[in-house]
Amino acid sequence: MSKFREKRGDRRDGVWLKDMDPMHAFVPYLYPNRADNEAFISERIDLENINRYLAEKNKDNPEEPLKLFHVILAAIVKTITLRPKMNRFIKGGRMYQRKFLSLAFVVKKKFSDNGDEALAFVNFDSNSTLESVKDSVYAEINQCRSEKQDNSTAGMDMLTKLPRFILRIVMWILHRLDYYGRVPYELIKTDPNHASCFITNLGSIDLKSGYHHLSNWGTNSIFVVIGQKKMSPVYDREGNMTMKETLDLGLTLDERIADGYYYSKTVKLLKYLLHNPELLELPAEEEVKYE
């Protein structure tokens, strides 16, 4: 899964970037907490092209249809692959390049007030395409909705049975291990807070998109909120307005991992891919012209 050779100072999940410019090397000590360094971006996506694309693709595939969620995830995978600084994280005062690309999201086992939740964690590579993303997501969701408890939920279930004072000590130890990248892999292998990007699909439960915080636990530097579909005014270059179905995305980023210019081009690429979903049929590593 990793193409990196481990060197002194590297973590199991990341390569230590030693040759950073002075500002990016110093800022983790000036602002040490990820949750204190959040940059929030809200974007509206015109769904006209995606809706047309999905209708065409799903004509002969009613059993496991391609969904908007798959398109968004595939666009995120391709964006992070082509914009690798988005797959960086800061821990222990150091900047790391993550060794893998992973997306995580919560799966509701049953849409009811008492329905349990499971944590989905899916790894992708530079050859990932929309079709392979769809297959991986379907497989993960089916696994999450089975009777088997996911690894992270099972770990939390075990820990919460401890007396409070012992649990506080255990969590202090885990946070120190997390600082050095030494948390046992079995405890975090499906933890969304250790994924490249944590995604929540609020549209699936009829909620609007909005801001969601990052966490100081783990290494997650990107949180994406998918809102519900709605009709919105869309303007062309001549200023003509048309009402179209749209979707709002909320992106919360750790502003320390890149600069504003890099973020701007990254968001531009993500929007371009969502407006041209056929490009997601190409391997994630294949470049696209979006400027």
C-alpha positions in Angstrom: 0.0 0.0 0.0 2.9 2.4 0.7 5.5 3.4 -1.9 7.7 5.1 0.7 10.8 3.7 2.3 10.8 4.3 6.1 13.5 6.5 7.4 14.4 7.8 10.8 11.7 10.1 12.1 9.0 8.6 9.8 5.7 7.2 11.2 3.9 4.1 10.2 1.4 6.3 8.4 3.5 9.2 7.2 6.9 10.4 5.9 8.5 13.2 7.8 9.0 16.2 5.5 12.3 17.7 6.8 13.0 20.3 4.1 10.0 22.6 4.8 10.3 26.3 4.4 10.7 28.2 7.7 7.1 29.3 8.0 5.6 25.9 7.5 8.3 24.3 9.8 7.6 26.8 12.6 3.8 27.2 12.5 3.1 23.8 14.1 4.8 25.1 17.2 3.1 28.5 17.1 -0.3 26.9 16.6 0.0 23.3 17.8 -3.6 22.2 17.8 -5.3 21.2 14.5 -8.7 22.4 15.7 -7.3 25.9 16.2 -6.2 26.0 12.5 -9.3 25.4 10.6 -10.1 27.1 7.3 -13.7 26.6 6.1 -14.7 26.8 2.4 -18.3 26.5 1.1 -18.9 25.6 -2.5 -22.1 25.1 -4.6 -22.0 22.4 -7.3 -24.3 22.6 -10.3 -25.7 19.0 -10.6 -26.9 19.2 -14.2 -23.9 17.3 -15.8 -23.8 14.8 -12.9 -27.5 14.0 -13.1 -27.2 13.5 -16.9 -24.2 11.3 -16.5 -25.8 9.1 -13.7 -29.0 8.7 -15.7 -26.9 7.4 -18.7 -24.7 5.1 -16.6 -27.5 3.6 -14.6 -29.8 2.7 -17.5 -28.6 -0.9 -17.6 -27.5 -1.3 -14.0 -30.5 -1.1 -11.6 -29.0 -3.5 -9.0 -26.0 -1.5 -7.8 -26.5 2.0 -9.4 -23.8 4.6 -9.5 -24.8 7.3 -7.1 -23.9 10.9 -6.5 -22.0 9.9 -3.3 -19.7 7.7 -5.4 -19.0 10.6 -7.8 -18.1 12.9 -5.0 -15.8 10.4 -3.4 -14.1 9.6 -6.7 -13.6 13.3 -7.3 -12.0 13.7 -3.8 -9.7 10.7 -4.5 -8.6 12.1 -7.8 -8.2 15.6 -6.3 -6.0 14.4 -3.4 -4.0 12.2 -5.8 -3.2 15.2 -8.1 -2.8 17.7 -5.3 -0.6 15.6 -2.8 -0.2 18.4 -0.3 -3.8 17.8 0.6 -2.7 14.4 1.9 -0.4 15.9 4.5 -0.9 16.1 8.3 0.9 17.6 11.3 1.5 15.7 14.4 4.1 16.2 17.2 5.2 19.5 15.7 6.2 17.9 12.4 4.7 17.8 8.9 4.2 14.4 7.3 3.2 13.2 3.9 0.7 10.4 4.4 1.7 7.0 3.0 -1.8 6.1 1.8 -5.0 7.7 0.6 -8.1 6.9 2.6 -11.6 8.1 2.9 -13.8 7.6 6.0 -17.5 8.1 6.7 -20.2 7.1 9.1 -22.7 4.4 7.9 -26.2 4.3 9.5 -27.1 0.7 9.9 -30.8 1.5 10.0 -32.5 4.9 9.3 -34.2 5.2 12.7 -33.7 7.1 16.0 -32.3 3.9 17.5 -30.3 2.7 14.5 -26.7 2.0 15.2 -23.8 3.6 13.4 -20.6 2.0 12.0 -17.4 3.6 10.9 -16.4 3.0 7.3 -12.7 3.3 6.3 -11.7 2.7 2.6 -8.2 2.9 1.1 -7.6 3.9 -2.5 -4.6 4.1 -4.8 -3.4 6.1 -7.8 -5.1 3.7 -10.2 -8.5 4.2 -8.6 -11.4 5.1 -11.0 -15.0 5.9 -10.4 -16.0 2.3 -11.0 -13.5 0.9 -8.5 -14.5 3.6 -6.0 -18.1 2.5 -6.4 -17.3 -1.2 -5.9 -15.1 -0.4 -2.8 -17.8 1.8 -1.2 -20.6 -0.7 -1.8 -18.4 -3.5 -0.3 -17.6 -1.4 2.8 -21.2 -0.3 3.4 -22.4 -3.9 3.2 -19.8 -4.8 5.7 -20.7 -2.0 8.0 -24.4 -2.9 7.9 -23.7 -6.5 8.8 -24.0 -7.7 12.4 -20.2 -7.5 12.8 -19.0 -4.5 14.8 -16.3 -2.4 13.1 -12.9 -2.3 14.7 -13.0 1.3 16.1 -16.5 0.8 17.6 -15.4 -2.4 19.2 -12.4 -0.7 20.7 -14.5 2.2 22.1 -17.0 -0.3 23.5 -14.2 -2.1 25.4 -12.6 1.1 26.7 -15.9 2.6 28.0 -16.4 -0.4 30.3 -13.4 0.8 32.3 -13.8 2.9 35.4 -13.7 6.6 34.6 -10.4 7.4 36.3 -8.7 4.5 34.5 -10.2 5.5 31.2 -8.8 9.0 31.7 -5.3 7.6 32.2 -5.7 5.3 29.2 -6.7 8.2 27.0 -3.8 10.3 28.2 -1.5 7.5 27.3 -3.2 7.1 23.9 -2.9 10.8 23.1 0.9 10.7 24.0 1.3 7.6 21.7 -0.7 9.5 19.0 1.8 12.4 19.3 4.6 10.1 18.4 2.6 7.9 15.9 2.8 4.9 18.2 -0.9 4.1 18.8 -1.4 0.3 18.2 -2.6 -0.1 14.6 -5.4 -2.4 15.7 -7.0 0.4 17.6 -7.0 3.0 14.8 -7.0 1.0 11.5 -10.7 2.1 10.9 -10.6 5.3 12.9 -12.0 8.1 10.6 -9.7 10.6 12.4 -6.7 8.9 10.9 -8.0 9.1 7.3 -6.9 11.4 4.6 -10.5 12.8 4.4 -13.5 12.4 6.8 -16.8 12.8 4.9 -20.3 13.2 6.3 -23.3 12.9 3.9 -25.9 15.1 5.6 -27.9 15.2 2.4 -28.8 11.6 3.0 -30.7 12.6 6.1 -32.2 15.8 4.6 -29.8 18.3 6.3 -28.0 21.3 4.8 -24.3 21.5 4.3 -22.3 23.4 6.8 -19.2 23.7 8.9 -17.7 20.7 10.8 -14.7 20.9 13.1 -11.5 19.0 12.8 -10.1 16.9 15.7 -6.9 17.1 17.6 -6.9 13.3 17.9 -5.5 11.5 14.9 -4.2 12.9 11.7 -7.2 13.9 9.6 -6.6 17.3 7.8 -9.8 17.5 5.7 -13.5 17.2 6.6 -16.1 17.4 3.9 -19.8 17.9 4.5 -22.2 17.0 1.7 -25.5 18.8 1.9 -29.0 18.1 0.5 -29.9 18.8 -3.1 -31.9 21.9 -3.7 -33.0 24.3 -6.5 -30.8 27.4 -6.7 -30.2 30.3 -9.2 -27.1 29.6 -11.4 -25.7 32.4 -13.6 -23.8 32.0 -16.8 -20.9 34.3 -18.0 -23.4 36.8 -19.5 -25.2 37.1 -16.2 -28.3 35.1 -17.3 -30.0 33.2 -14.5 -31.4 29.7 -14.6 -32.9 27.7 -11.7 -31.0 24.4 -11.4 -30.6 21.5 -9.0 -27.4 22.1 -6.9 -25.5 20.7 -4.0 -23.5 22.5 -1.3 -20.2 21.2 0.0 -18.6 22.4 3.2 -14.8 21.8 3.4 -12.9 22.3 6.6 -9.1 22.2 6.2 -6.0 22.4 8.4 -4.6 25.6 7.0 -1.1 24.7 8.1 -0.6 22.0 5.5 -0.6 24.3 2.4 -1.1 27.9 1.4 -4.1 29.7 0.1 -3.0 29.5 -3.5 -2.7 25.8 -3.3 -6.1 25.5 -1.7 -7.6 27.7 -4.4 -6.3 25.5 -7.2 -7.4 22.3 -5.3 -11.0 23.5 -4.9 -11.0 24.6 -8.5 -9.9 21.1 -9.6 -12.6 19.4 -7.3 -15.3 21.5 -8.8 -14.1 20.9 -12.4 -14.2 17.1 -11.8 -17.7 17.3 -10.4 -18.8 19.4 -13.4 -17.1 16.9 -15.7 -17.8 13.5 -14.1 -16.6 11.5 -17.1 -13.1 12.4 -16.2 -13.4 10.2 -13.1 -13.4 7.1 -15.3 -9.7 7.8 -15.8 -7.1 6.6 -13.2 -6.8 9.0 -10.3 -3.2 9.8 -11.2 -4.0 10.8 -14.8 -3.7 14.6 -15.1 -6.6 16.8 -16.3 -6.5 20.4 -17.6 -8.8 22.5 -15.4 -7.4 26.0 -15.8 
